[in-house]
Amino acid sequence: MFILERMVFQGTEKCPQYQWKQYIIGGDKALLEKIRSTQRRPKEWRIVEQPYGALPLKKSA
């Protein structure tokens, strides 16, 4: 499994903070690379590999 993440600003001018925000989780790295390359600022995006069992599971109602 792969995760497409973007570096986002969270903070103030006096205390700037950045963190990676997850946007897409998928199994096809080539597709995620294609999506990343079409973004306005591709250097703000990254693709990380995540072991399948390590992903958090959503609780169903």
N, C-alpha and C positions, 0 to 999 in steps of 0.2 A: 504494500500500500504506500502511496505517495501523497504528500500534502503540499498544496500550493499556498504559500504564506506571503504576506506583504508587511513591510516595516511601516508602522504607523506612529505618528506623533501623539503622545499623551503627556501633557504637562503644561507648564507655563513658560514664559520667556526667561524667568529667573531660574527655573528648575526644569530644563528640558528632559523629557524621558521618551524613549522609543521602545516599542515592543513588537514582536511578530504576531500578526493576527492571521488565523487560519481562514481560508476562503473555500478551498475545494479539497476533498479527499477522494482519491481515485486509484485505480490499479494500472493505468496507462501513463507512464512517465512521458512518453513522446507527445501525447495529447496535452499534458500539462505544460510541457516546454513550448508547444505551439501557442497556447493561451498566454503564457508569460511573455513570449516575444512580441505579441500584438498589443501589450499594455503600453500606456503612455510613457512610463518610466520603468523599463524592464529591470534596471539595477536595484530597484526597491523590492523586487520579488525574488523568492527562492523556492526551490522544491526540496523537501526533505523526505527521506525514507523512514517509514514507521513500521515496525513489526505488526503484523495483523492482530495479534492477541493483545497488543498494548493500547489499542484504540479504545476510548471510553464508549460504553454502550448506552444508548438512550433507553430510558424506561418507557415501556408502553403503558397506556392508560388502562 
